[in-house]
Amino acid sequence: MTATARTRVRRIVVMASAVVSAGFTAVMLIATVVDLSSGSEINWAFWSRFAIPCIALASVSIWALRRETRARLAQVREDPGQNLSRRVERVNTAFAEATSLMDDLRRDLEVQKAARQALLAEAEDQQRLLEVNEEQAEKIRQILIGETKKTIRAERRQQWLFFALGVLVSIPVGVAINLLVP
């Protein structure tokens, strides 16, 4: 537990004990006033069981509050030069840490910048390859279309040739059949 946390816990305990002792004292005073106003006797045996611990608790609480006040006064009385030098040291430490973090961030940004530039260069290469591939694909398509058209024309010529040969051969065959068959 740190000194600050210990101080807080101590302060809470002291304040709680002061409140408790004040509460018990108030209860004892009220009961005493009620007994006196009603004309009955005060039962000292009953109240002494509460009075002694209450007085002890109040005494300890007052002692602790005074001790804490003295400690605070001692802190206030601390040499201003030491206080200032301690604060300057904290500021220097904070600046050193900030400088270290800034250097780390700068290195990270440079690494990210280099990675981004590498990715951009790769993307440009891919774009050039894509353009080259599109040009080659278009040329291949034109070649295929040209060859396909040539093939289609050649097949049509061949079909017309066979048709023409069939017509030319069928006429003399038909005439020969008519002459030979009575």
C-alpha positions as CSV (number, residue, x, y, z in Angstrom):
1,M,0.0,0.0,0.0
2,T,1.4,3.4,-0.9
3,A,1.9,6.2,1.5
4,T,-0.9,8.2,0.0
5,A,-3.3,5.3,0.3
6,R,-2.2,4.7,3.9
7,T,-2.8,8.3,4.7
8,R,-6.3,8.2,3.3
9,V,-7.1,5.0,5.2
10,R,-5.8,6.5,8.4
11,R,-7.8,9.7,7.8
12,I,-11.0,7.8,7.2
13,V,-10.5,5.7,10.4
14,V,-9.8,8.8,12.5
15,M,-12.8,10.6,11.1
16,A,-15.0,7.5,11.7
17,S,-13.8,7.2,15.3
18,A,-14.4,10.9,15.9
19,V,-17.9,10.6,14.5
20,V,-18.6,7.5,16.6
21,S,-17.3,9.0,19.8
22,A,-19.3,12.2,19.2
23,G,-22.4,10.1,18.6
24,F,-21.9,8.1,21.8
25,T,-21.2,11.3,23.7
26,A,-24.4,12.9,22.3
27,V,-26.4,9.8,23.3
28,M,-25.0,9.9,26.9
29,L,-25.7,13.6,27.2
30,I,-29.2,13.3,25.9
31,A,-29.9,10.3,28.3
32,T,-28.5,12.3,31.2
33,V,-30.6,15.3,30.4
34,V,-33.7,13.2,30.0
35,D,-33.0,11.5,33.4
36,L,-32.4,14.9,35.0
37,S,-35.5,16.5,33.5
38,S,-37.7,13.5,34.5
39,G,-36.5,13.8,38.1
40,S,-35.1,10.3,38.2
41,E,-31.6,9.4,39.2
42,I,-28.8,8.9,36.8
43,N,-27.7,5.3,36.5
44,W,-24.0,5.8,36.7
45,A,-23.2,2.1,36.6
46,F,-25.0,1.7,33.3
47,W,-23.5,4.9,31.7
48,S,-20.0,4.3,32.9
49,R,-19.7,1.3,30.6
50,F,-20.2,3.7,27.7
51,A,-18.5,6.8,29.1
52,I,-15.0,5.3,29.5
53,P,-14.7,3.9,26.0
54,C,-16.3,7.0,24.6
55,I,-13.8,9.2,26.3
56,A,-10.9,7.0,25.2
57,L,-12.1,6.9,21.6
58,A,-12.5,10.7,21.6
59,S,-9.0,11.1,23.1
60,V,-7.4,8.8,20.5
61,S,-9.3,10.6,17.7
62,I,-8.2,14.0,18.9
63,W,-4.6,12.8,19.2
64,A,-4.7,11.3,15.7
65,L,-6.2,14.5,14.2
66,R,-3.5,16.6,15.9
67,R,-0.8,14.2,14.6
68,E,-2.2,14.5,11.1
69,T,-2.4,18.3,11.4
70,R,1.3,18.4,12.6
71,A,2.3,16.2,9.6
72,R,0.5,18.5,7.2
73,L,2.2,21.5,8.8
74,A,5.5,19.8,8.4
75,Q,4.8,19.3,4.7
76,V,3.9,22.9,4.4
77,R,7.1,23.9,6.2
78,E,9.2,21.9,3.7
79,D,11.9,23.9,2.0
80,P,10.5,25.7,-1.1
81,G,13.7,24.9,-2.9
82,Q,13.4,21.2,-2.3
83,N,9.7,21.4,-3.3
84,L,10.6,23.3,-6.5
85,S,13.5,20.9,-7.3
86,R,11.2,17.9,-6.8
87,R,8.6,19.4,-9.1
88,V,11.2,20.3,-11.7
89,E,12.5,16.7,-11.6
90,R,8.9,15.4,-12.2
91,V,8.5,17.8,-15.1
92,N,11.8,16.7,-16.6
93,T,10.8,13.1,-16.2
94,A,7.5,13.8,-17.9
95,F,9.3,15.5,-20.8
96,A,11.8,12.7,-21.2
97,E,8.9,10.2,-21.3
98,A,7.0,12.4,-23.8
99,T,10.1,12.6,-26.0
100,S,10.6,8.9,-25.9
101,L,7.0,8.3,-26.8
102,M,7.3,10.9,-29.7
103,D,10.4,9.1,-31.0
104,D,8.5,5.8,-30.9
105,L,5.5,7.3,-32.7
106,R,7.8,8.9,-35.3
107,R,9.5,5.5,-36.0
108,D,6.1,3.8,-36.3
109,L,4.9,6.5,-38.7
110,E,8.0,6.1,-40.8
111,V,7.5,2.3,-41.0
112,Q,3.9,2.8,-41.9
113,K,4.9,5.4,-44.6
114,A,7.4,3.0,-46.1
115,A,4.9,0.2,-46.1
116,R,2.3,2.5,-47.8
117,Q,4.8,3.5,-50.4
118,A,5.7,-0.1,-51.1
119,L,2.0,-1.0,-51.5
120,L,1.4,2.0,-53.8
121,A,4.4,0.9,-56.0
122,E,3.1,-2.6,-56.1
123,A,-0.4,-1.3,-57.0
124,E,1.1,0.7,-59.9
125,D,2.9,-2.4,-61.2
126,Q,-0.2,-4.4,-61.0
127,Q,-2.1,-1.6,-62.9
128,R,0.5,-1.6,-65.6
129,L,0.3,-5.4,-65.9
130,L,-3.4,-5.2,-66.1
131,E,-3.2,-2.6,-68.9
132,V,-0.7,-4.7,-70.8
133,N,-2.9,-7.8,-70.2
134,E,-5.9,-5.9,-71.5
135,E,-4.1,-4.9,-74.7
136,Q,-2.8,-8.4,-75.2
137,A,-6.3,-9.8,-74.5
138,E,-7.8,-7.5,-77.1
139,K,-5.1,-8.5,-79.7
140,I,-5.8,-12.2,-79.0
141,R,-9.5,-11.6,-79.3
142,Q,-9.0,-9.8,-82.7
143,I,-6.8,-12.6,-83.9
144,L,-9.3,-15.3,-82.8
145,I,-12.2,-13.4,-84.4
146,G,-10.2,-12.9,-87.6
147,E,-9.3,-16.6,-87.7
148,T,-12.9,-17.6,-86.9
149,K,-14.2,-15.4,-89.7
150,K,-11.7,-16.9,-92.1
151,T,-12.7,-20.4,-91.0
152,I,-16.4,-19.6,-91.4
153,R,-15.8,-18.2,-95.0
154,A,-13.7,-21.3,-95.9
155,E,-16.4,-23.6,-94.7
156,R,-19.1,-21.7,-96.6
157,R,-17.0,-21.9,-99.8
158,Q,-16.4,-25.6,-99.3
159,Q,-20.2,-26.1,-98.8
160,W,-21.0,-24.1,-102.0
161,L,-18.3,-26.0,-103.8
162,F,-19.9,-29.4,-102.8
163,F,-23.3,-28.1,-103.7
164,A,-22.1,-26.9,-107.1
165,L,-20.3,-30.2,-107.7
166,G,-23.4,-32.1,-106.7
167,V,-25.5,-30.1,-109.2
168,L,-22.9,-30.5,-111.9
169,V,-22.6,-34.2,-111.4
170,S,-26.3,-34.9,-111.0
171,I,-27.3,-33.4,-114.4
172,P,-25.1,-35.7,-116.6
173,V,-26.0,-38.7,-114.4
174,G,-29.7,-37.9,-114.8
175,V,-29.3,-37.5,-118.6
176,A,-27.4,-40.8,-118.8
177,I,-30.0,-42.6,-116.8
178,N,-32.8,-41.2,-119.0
179,L,-31.0,-42.4,-122.1
180,L,-30.1,-45.8,-120.9
181,V,-33.3,-46.7,-119.3
182,P,-36.3,-47.0,-121.7
